Amino acid sequence: MQKTFRATYGASFSPPDEIGDKPLDLDALLAAARRQLWVTVSAVLAVLVLGVIHFLTSVPIYTASSRVLIDSADSRIIEELSAVGGVTDDEASILSQVELLKSEELALAVVDDLDLTTDPRLWMGSGSLLSDLRNFIVSLTSLFMAEAAIQGEGEADHRSEAAEHLASNLFVVRVGRTYVLEISYASPRPQFAAEIVNAYAEAYLGDQLDAKYEATRRASSWMQDRIAELRQQALESDLAVQNYRAEKGLITTGGELLSEQELSQIARQLVEARAETASADAQLRSIQAIIESGEMDAVVSDALSMPVISGMRERYLEASRQEADISARLGADHATAVRLRGEMQEYRRQMFGELSRIAESYRSTLEMARTRQTNLEQQVAEATGISTTANDDLVQLRELEREAETYNSLYQTFLERYQVAVQQQSFPVTAARIISRAETPKKPSSPRLPISLAISAGLGMILGGGLGALREFRDRFFRTADQVRDELGVEFLGFVPVLQNTLRGRQNLAVRSGHGNGKSLVKTQSITTHVVDRPSSLFAETMRSAKLAVDLMVEHKAPRVIGLVSVMSGEGKSTVSMNLAEYLAKQGARTLLIDGDLRSGACSRALAPDADCGLAEVLLGTAPVARAIYRDHDSDMMFLPTSAKRSVPYSAELLASHTMADLLAAAGNSFDYVVIDLPPLGPVVDARAIADKMDAFVLVVEWGKTPRRLVRSTLRFEHLIADKCVGVVLNKVDIKKLKLYDADGASPYYGGQHPYYHESD
């Protein structure tokens, strides 16, 4: 048993309008591209035509170019000559020069230099259609301007407009990563373009000179004020040094304070005095040691430096030698020996006496040295105190001197820079130079046919793709079986192609049957028997699918009452109804076709246009069934038309009546299938009224015409019909277009080209 719409979505579920969030399907995208190929091609061709027209009607534009080098070497020279102005060697500085070339100030300089406010070459259009149209619109707008506003425009406004117009056609770019800037200007007049570019290059160099001169002039003015201030500060600092030196008595000679020189001299004298004292003390101690020892041998060292003591010692030694010699020969008691010993004793006394006198002399010298040393030490102490005080003052003095030196140094530096800056005001040196001047271009830069065609083709593809995507997005109709299953949740029964309706010979065969007088059908249109005439066609296969779906849903019941419905009128449900009934009858099933559309009666007009009574009269009881029924001689199908002679405004009540129920119950004794062509669901409620008497519904939807949302919303509210719907038939299918909706390689199936389908049978 197939699933129904209500079982799939529920009574309150509202399926989305679109397919929803699904992964990207490349096959679907390719299929959509194939479907919209003609839109894309048409857009490309249209835009190409416009591009060719634009190329043929456009006036050639010539572009002249000049190149300017931002010379870093010159910049370094200027940097050395002046403290102002920098070296433009970084990317930001180069880009700043690009913006400077595009500035209004430079454009105004070019306007003034070439007197462009009165030059018609600047104001004339390019000659293209777009330019002429723009100028025409501007001129129309100017007509509505107030006279006062026009008179209020001065020369300055005119210069600004000329500068703005000039800058609109100027292009300045940096050449790669170099220090070269390329200046280009586009104009229909090649000579004028070259003049503009060269004027821009010269104006740029002039602006550089003016800017540098102005910067130097401002720096010089500032330096003058600064120099005067530094001069006053230097004078004040020097005066402070002199005043402090005089106040503290910090007199210097040879770069050194007098107190420090005096302390140094006293210190040297003190060292000498201490050395003298030590020497005198040593001599005194040595003499005293000799005297205290009383040894003649100890006198030797000092006797050598004292002539008196040395003579006495020689005599002493001579007497000692003689006494020893006489004592040895004559004896120690000899008078001569005694006399000599007395002389020796006298000599000894005289020597030690002389040493005592010398010792006293050394003692006196020592006292004098000590006295001198003491005096010098006192002088050093006094000088040290003075020097300490002077050093404290000297620290402050040196601070004042450093401050004075700083101000003097700044004053000298600024004075030198001021002299250089004054000289630099007349230096015609810039950080840029022209390395190539613009020449009159020989060939136009635009338009170019290959580029125009390429751009037109690209724009055409974009436009065509956009239109195709919009068409795909706006395609809200049923095209494929998957859309039917995904959107409605019911089975897809098949496609019914667009049928070519041809006239047939009028049949008036009076064939007797068991039903009354046996009126025969009058089939004047080929579409009413298409499934019988072409049993191997796609249409016939769709009818087989519909019969199988009905048989699977409705088992062991006779008759099987099948309602053919559509959402809107004109979807071809009557054609499907007639062919389904013909197919069932041709298969040997006893089939009754009822035209249940009491308002339209399309089946009645096709099969029984001369009927004088029908379903309406049967339900109203004004005519018996046997009188209203018709029979098809070829298939034995029975047909109950509606009334072709009267309008039935209360058709829903008749279809829902007990008489209709009795009619269907009675049909169960004579027929296996009852096929009822019902009115559309959208305009009227007739199908809803008879829905409880139906066993199954077949929904006919026109391919590419009926909106999916309308079908979905209709089935959502028609629960009984949705529950009994066995499937959907897509009618009036354009087989050629259907191939374009192939996303899975099923073109032969969708296109009706399967070997089992033979539309020519």
Backbone hydrogen bonds, N-H to C=O, Kabsch-Sander energy under -0.5 kcal/mol:
donor,donor_aa,acceptor,acceptor_aa,energy
5,F,722,A,-0.8
8,T,4,T,-1.8
9,Y,5,F,-2.7
10,G,6,R,-2.1
13,F,10,G,-0.5
22,K,20,G,-1.0
26,L,24,L,-0.7
29,L,25,D,-2.0
30,L,26,L,-2.5
31,A,27,D,-2.4
32,A,28,A,-2.5
33,A,29,L,-2.3
34,R,30,L,-2.2
35,R,31,A,-2.1
36,Q,32,A,-2.0
37,L,34,R,-1.1
40,T,36,Q,-2.3
41,V,37,L,-3.0
42,S,38,W,-2.4
43,A,39,V,-2.4
44,V,40,T,-2.7
45,L,41,V,-2.7
46,A,42,S,-2.6
47,V,43,A,-2.7
48,L,44,V,-2.5
49,V,45,L,-2.4
50,L,46,A,-2.2
51,G,47,V,-2.7
52,V,48,L,-2.6
53,I,49,V,-2.6
54,H,50,L,-2.8
55,F,51,G,-2.4
56,L,52,V,-2.7
57,T,53,I,-2.0
58,S,54,H,-1.3
61,I,446,S,-4.2
62,Y,187,S,-3.0
64,A,62,Y,-0.5
64,A,185,Y,-2.1
66,S,183,I,-2.5
67,R,436,S,-2.0
68,V,181,L,-2.8
69,L,433,R,-3.2
70,I,68,V,-0.5
70,I,179,Y,-2.9
71,D,69,L,-1.2
71,D,431,A,-1.0
72,S,70,I,-0.7
75,S,71,D,-1.4
76,R,72,S,-1.9
77,I,73,A,-1.8
78,I,74,D,-2.4
79,E,75,S,-2.3
80,E,76,R,-2.2
81,L,77,I,-2.0
82,S,78,I,-1.9
88,T,86,G,-0.6
89,D,87,V,-1.8
94,I,90,D,-1.9
95,L,91,E,-2.7
96,S,92,A,-1.8
97,Q,93,S,-1.7
98,V,94,I,-1.6
99,E,95,L,-2.0
100,L,96,S,-2.0
101,L,97,Q,-2.1
102,K,98,V,-1.2
103,S,100,L,-1.2
107,A,103,S,-1.7
108,L,104,E,-2.7
109,A,105,E,-1.6
110,V,106,L,-2.1
111,V,107,A,-2.5
112,D,108,L,-2.4
113,D,109,A,-2.3
114,L,110,V,-2.5
115,D,111,V,-0.8
116,L,111,V,-1.9
118,T,115,D,-0.9
119,D,116,L,-0.7
122,L,119,D,-1.2
123,W,119,D,-0.8
124,M,120,P,-1.8
132,D,128,S,-2.8
133,L,129,L,-2.7
134,R,130,L,-2.4
135,N,131,S,-2.7
136,F,132,D,-2.3
137,I,133,L,-2.2
138,V,134,R,-2.5
139,S,135,N,-2.4
140,L,136,F,-2.3
141,T,137,I,-2.3
142,S,138,V,-2.0
143,L,139,S,-1.1
144,F,140,L,-0.6
144,F,141,T,-0.9
145,M,142,S,-1.3
150,I,146,A,-1.9
151,Q,147,E,-2.6
152,G,148,A,-1.5
153,E,149,A,-0.5
153,E,150,I,-1.1
154,G,152,G,-0.5
158,H,154,G,-1.8
159,R,155,E,-2.5
160,S,156,A,-2.2
161,E,157,D,-2.4
162,A,158,H,-2.3
163,A,159,R,-2.6
164,E,160,S,-2.6
165,H,161,E,-2.6
166,L,162,A,-2.3
167,A,163,A,-2.6
168,S,164,E,-1.4
169,N,165,H,-0.5
169,N,166,L,-1.1
170,L,167,A,-1.2
171,F,184,S,-2.9
173,V,182,E,-1.9
175,V,180,V,-2.6
176,G,174,R,-1.1
178,T,175,V,-1.9
181,L,68,V,-3.1
182,E,173,V,-3.0
183,I,66,S,-3.5
183,I,181,L,-0.6
184,S,171,F,-3.0
184,S,182,E,-0.5
185,Y,64,A,-2.0
186,A,169,N,-1.7
187,S,62,Y,-2.5
193,A,189,R,-2.1
194,A,190,P,-2.1
195,E,191,Q,-2.1
196,I,192,F,-2.3
197,V,193,A,-2.2
198,N,194,A,-2.4
199,A,195,E,-2.4
200,Y,196,I,-2.3
201,A,197,V,-2.3
202,E,198,N,-2.5
203,A,199,A,-2.7
204,Y,200,Y,-2.4
205,L,201,A,-2.1
206,G,202,E,-2.8
207,D,203,A,-2.6
208,Q,204,Y,-2.2
209,L,205,L,-2.3
210,D,206,G,-2.9
211,A,207,D,-2.8
212,K,208,Q,-2.4
213,Y,209,L,-2.9
214,E,210,D,-2.9
215,A,211,A,-2.5
216,T,212,K,-2.6
217,R,213,Y,-2.9
218,R,214,E,-2.5
219,A,215,A,-2.2
220,S,216,T,-2.8
221,S,217,R,-2.4
222,W,218,R,-2.2
223,M,219,A,-2.6
224,Q,220,S,-2.3
225,D,221,S,-1.5
226,R,222,W,-2.3
227,I,223,M,-3.4
228,A,224,Q,-2.2
229,E,225,D,-1.9
230,L,226,R,-2.7
231,R,227,I,-2.8
232,Q,228,A,-1.9
233,Q,229,E,-2.1
234,A,230,L,-2.6
235,L,231,R,-2.3
236,E,232,Q,-2.4
237,S,233,Q,-2.2
238,D,234,A,-2.4
239,L,235,L,-2.4
240,A,236,E,-2.0
241,V,237,S,-1.8
242,Q,238,D,-2.0
243,N,239,L,-2.5
244,Y,240,A,-2.1
245,R,241,V,-2.2
246,A,242,Q,-2.3
247,E,243,N,-2.4
248,K,244,Y,-2.0
249,G,245,R,-0.6
250,L,245,R,-2.1
251,I,249,G,-1.9
253,T,256,E,-2.9
256,E,253,T,-1.2
258,L,251,I,-2.4
261,Q,257,L,-1.9
262,E,258,L,-2.9
263,L,259,S,-2.2
264,S,260,E,-1.9
265,Q,261,Q,-2.1
266,I,262,E,-2.6
267,A,263,L,-2.0
268,R,264,S,-1.8
269,Q,265,Q,-2.5
270,L,266,I,-2.6
271,V,267,A,-1.8
272,E,268,R,-2.1
273,A,269,Q,-2.9
274,R,270,L,-2.5
275,A,271,V,-1.7
276,E,272,E,-2.6
277,T,273,A,-2.6
278,A,274,R,-2.0
279,S,275,A,-2.2
280,A,276,E,-2.8
281,D,277,T,-2.4
282,A,278,A,-1.9
283,Q,279,S,-2.3
284,L,280,A,-2.4
285,R,281,D,-2.1
286,S,282,A,-2.2
287,I,283,Q,-2.5
288,Q,284,L,-2.6
289,A,285,R,-2.0
290,I,286,S,-1.8
291,I,287,I,-2.8
292,E,288,Q,-2.6
293,S,289,A,-1.7
294,G,290,I,-2.0
299,V,296,M,-1.2
300,V,297,D,-1.1
303,A,299,V,-2.7
304,L,300,V,-1.6
305,S,302,D,-0.8
306,M,303,A,-1.0
310,S,306,M,-2.3
311,G,307,P,-2.3
312,M,308,V,-2.5
313,R,309,I,-2.2
314,E,310,S,-2.0
315,R,311,G,-2.4
316,Y,312,M,-2.5
317,L,313,R,-2.7
318,E,314,E,-2.4
319,A,315,R,-3.0
320,S,316,Y,-2.2
321,R,317,L,-2.1
322,Q,318,E,-2.5
323,E,319,A,-2.7
324,A,320,S,-1.9
325,D,321,R,-2.2
326,I,322,Q,-3.3
327,S,323,E,-2.7
328,A,324,A,-1.5
329,R,325,D,-1.7
330,L,326,I,-4.2
331,G,326,I,-1.2
334,H,331,G,-1.4
338,V,334,H,-2.5
339,R,335,A,-3.0
340,L,336,T,-2.8
341,R,337,A,-2.0
342,G,338,V,-1.8
343,E,339,R,-2.2
344,M,340,L,-2.5
345,Q,341,R,-1.9
346,E,342,G,-2.0
347,Y,343,E,-3.0
348,R,344,M,-2.1
349,R,345,Q,-2.1
350,Q,346,E,-2.6
351,M,347,Y,-2.3
352,F,348,R,-2.4
353,G,349,R,-2.1
354,E,350,Q,-2.7
355,L,351,M,-2.4
356,S,352,F,-2.0
357,R,353,G,-2.2
358,I,354,E,-2.4
359,A,355,L,-2.7
360,E,356,S,-2.1
361,S,357,R,-2.0
362,Y,358,I,-2.7
363,R,359,A,-2.4
364,S,360,E,-2.3
365,T,361,S,-2.5
366,L,362,Y,-2.7
367,E,363,R,-2.2
368,M,364,S,-2.2
369,A,365,T,-2.6
370,R,366,L,-2.6
371,T,367,E,-2.5
372,R,368,M,-2.6
373,Q,369,A,-2.6
374,T,370,R,-2.6
375,N,371,T,-2.3
376,L,372,R,-2.6
377,E,373,Q,-2.5
378,Q,374,T,-2.0
379,Q,375,N,-2.2
380,V,376,L,-2.8
381,A,377,E,-2.3
382,E,378,Q,-2.3
383,A,379,Q,-3.0
384,T,380,V,-2.9
385,G,381,A,-2.0
386,I,382,E,-2.1
387,S,383,A,-2.9
388,T,384,T,-2.7
389,T,385,G,-2.0
390,A,386,I,-2.4
391,N,387,S,-2.6
392,D,388,T,-1.9
393,D,389,T,-2.0
394,L,390,A,-2.5
395,V,391,N,-2.0
396,Q,392,D,-1.3
397,L,393,D,-2.3
398,R,394,L,-3.0
399,E,395,V,-1.9
400,L,396,Q,-2.3
401,E,397,L,-2.5
402,R,398,R,-2.8
403,E,399,E,-2.3
404,A,400,L,-2.3
405,E,401,E,-2.7
406,T,402,R,-2.7
407,Y,403,E,-2.4
408,N,404,A,-2.2
409,S,405,E,-2.7
410,L,406,T,-2.9
411,Y,407,Y,-2.4
412,Q,408,N,-2.4
413,T,409,S,-2.7
414,F,410,L,-2.8
415,L,411,Y,-1.9
416,E,412,Q,-2.2
417,R,413,T,-2.7
418,Y,414,F,-2.3
419,Q,415,L,-1.8
420,V,416,E,-2.2
421,A,417,R,-3.0
422,V,418,Y,-2.4
423,Q,419,Q,-1.8
424,Q,420,V,-2.3
425,Q,421,A,-1.1
426,S,423,Q,-1.2
427,F,424,Q,-2.2
429,V,427,F,-1.4
433,R,69,L,-2.1
435,I,67,R,-1.9
435,I,433,R,-0.5
436,S,67,R,-1.5
445,S,61,I,-2.7
446,S,61,I,-1.6
452,S,448,R,-3.2
453,L,449,L,-3.0
454,A,450,P,-2.6
455,I,451,I,-3.0
456,S,452,S,-2.8
457,A,453,L,-2.9
458,G,454,A,-2.5
459,L,455,I,-3.0
460,G,456,S,-2.9
461,M,457,A,-2.6
462,I,458,G,-2.4
463,L,459,L,-3.1
464,G,460,G,-3.5
465,G,461,M,-2.9
466,G,462,I,-2.5
467,L,463,L,-2.8
468,G,464,G,-3.1
469,A,465,G,-2.8
470,L,466,G,-2.5
471,R,467,L,-2.7
472,E,468,G,-2.7
473,F,469,A,-2.6
474,R,470,L,-2.5
475,D,471,R,-0.6
475,D,472,E,-0.7
476,R,474,R,-1.4
478,F,706,T,-0.8
484,V,480,T,-1.3
485,R,481,A,-2.4
486,D,482,D,-3.1
487,E,483,Q,-2.6
488,L,484,V,-2.2
489,G,484,V,-0.7
489,G,485,R,-1.2
490,V,484,V,-0.7
493,L,491,E,-0.6
493,L,728,V,-2.8
494,G,728,V,-0.9
496,V,730,L,-2.6
498,V,733,V,-2.0
501,N,499,L,-0.9
502,T,500,Q,-0.5
504,R,524,T,-1.9
508,N,506,R,-0.5
510,A,508,N,-0.7
511,V,509,L,-1.2
511,V,518,G,-0.6
512,R,510,A,-0.6
516,G,514,G,-0.7
518,G,515,H,-1.5
519,K,629,I,-0.7
521,L,631,R,-1.6
522,V,607,L,-3.0
523,K,521,L,-0.7
524,T,522,V,-0.9
524,T,606,A,-0.8
526,S,502,T,-2.1
528,T,525,Q,-1.0
529,T,526,S,-1.3
530,H,527,I,-0.7
533,D,529,T,-2.7
534,R,530,H,-2.3
537,S,534,R,-1.6
541,E,537,S,-1.9
542,T,538,L,-2.0
543,M,539,F,-2.0
544,R,540,A,-2.0
545,S,541,E,-2.1
546,A,542,T,-2.1
547,K,543,M,-2.4
548,L,544,R,-2.5
549,A,545,S,-2.2
550,V,546,A,-2.1
551,D,547,K,-2.7
552,L,548,L,-2.2
553,M,549,A,-1.7
554,V,550,V,-3.3
555,E,553,M,-0.8
560,R,672,D,-2.7
561,V,559,P,-0.8
562,I,560,R,-0.7
562,I,674,V,-3.3
563,G,696,A,-2.9
564,L,562,I,-0.5
564,L,676,I,-2.9
565,V,563,G,-0.6
565,V,698,V,-2.2
567,V,700,V,-0.5
571,E,568,M,-0.7
576,V,572,G,-1.8
577,S,573,K,-2.6
578,M,574,S,-2.5
579,N,575,T,-2.3
580,L,576,V,-2.5
581,A,577,S,-2.4
582,E,578,M,-2.3
583,Y,579,N,-2.5
584,L,580,L,-2.5
585,A,581,A,-2.4
586,K,582,E,-2.5
587,Q,583,Y,-1.4
588,G,585,A,-1.6
589,A,584,L,-1.9
591,T,589,A,-0.7
592,L,673,Y,-2.4
593,L,638,M,-3.4
594,I,592,L,-0.6
594,I,675,V,-3.2
595,D,640,L,-2.7
596,G,594,I,-1.3
596,G,677,D,-1.1
597,D,677,D,-0.5
598,L,596,G,-1.5
601,G,597,D,-1.1
605,R,601,G,-1.9
606,A,602,A,-1.5
607,L,603,C,-2.6
608,A,604,S,-2.1
611,A,608,A,-1.6
615,L,641,P,-2.9
618,V,614,G,-2.3
619,L,615,L,-3.0
620,L,616,A,-1.9
621,G,617,E,-0.8
621,G,618,V,-0.6
622,T,617,E,-2.2
623,A,617,E,-1.1
628,A,624,P,-1.1
629,I,625,V,-1.6
630,Y,639,F,-2.9
631,R,519,K,-2.7
632,D,637,M,-3.0
633,H,631,R,-0.6
636,D,632,D,-2.2
638,M,591,T,-2.5
639,F,630,Y,-3.0
640,L,593,L,-3.3
648,V,598,L,-0.6
651,S,648,V,-0.7
654,L,650,Y,-1.5
655,L,651,S,-2.4
656,A,652,A,-1.8
657,S,654,L,-1.0
661,A,657,S,-1.4
662,D,658,H,-2.9
663,L,659,T,-2.3
664,L,660,M,-2.2
665,A,661,A,-2.2
666,A,662,D,-2.7
667,A,663,L,-1.7
668,G,664,L,-0.8
668,G,665,A,-0.7
669,N,666,A,-1.4
670,S,667,A,-1.0
671,F,667,A,-2.3
672,D,590,R,-2.6
673,Y,590,R,-2.3
674,V,560,R,-2.3
675,V,592,L,-2.9
675,V,673,Y,-0.5
676,I,562,I,-3.2
676,I,674,V,-0.6
677,D,594,I,-2.8
677,D,675,V,-0.5
678,L,564,L,-2.1
678,L,676,I,-0.9
681,L,566,S,-3.4
682,G,567,V,-2.0
684,V,680,P,-1.0
689,A,685,V,-2.0
690,I,686,D,-1.5
691,A,688,R,-0.7
693,K,690,I,-1.6
694,M,691,A,-1.2
695,D,561,V,-2.0
696,A,561,V,-1.6
697,F,724,K,-2.4
698,V,563,G,-2.7
699,L,697,F,-0.5
699,L,727,G,-2.2
700,V,565,V,-3.2
700,V,698,V,-0.6
701,V,699,L,-0.6
701,V,729,V,-2.8
703,W,731,N,-3.3
704,G,478,F,-1.8
705,K,702,E,-1.4
706,T,702,E,-1.6
708,R,476,R,-3.6
711,V,707,P,-1.8
712,R,708,R,-2.7
713,S,709,R,-2.8
714,T,710,L,-2.1
715,L,711,V,-2.4
716,R,712,R,-1.7
717,F,713,S,-1.4
718,E,714,T,-1.8
719,H,717,F,-1.2
722,A,718,E,-2.5
723,D,719,H,-2.5
724,K,720,L,-1.4
725,C,721,I,-0.5
725,C,722,A,-0.7
726,V,697,F,-2.7
726,V,724,K,-0.6
727,G,697,F,-0.7
728,V,491,E,-2.1
729,V,699,L,-2.8
730,L,494,G,-2.1
730,L,728,V,-0.5
731,N,701,V,-2.9
731,N,729,V,-0.7
733,V,496,V,-2.4
735,I,733,V,-1.0
738,L,734,D,-2.3
739,K,735,I,-1.1
740,L,737,K,-1.1
741,Y,738,L,-1.5
742,D,739,K,-1.5
743,A,741,Y,-0.7
750,Y,746,A,-2.6
751,G,747,S,-2.7
752,G,749,Y,-1.2
753,Q,748,P,-2.3
754,H,748,P,-0.7
757,Y,754,H,-2.2
758,H,536,S,-1.9
758,H,756,Y,-0.5
761,D,758,H,-1.5
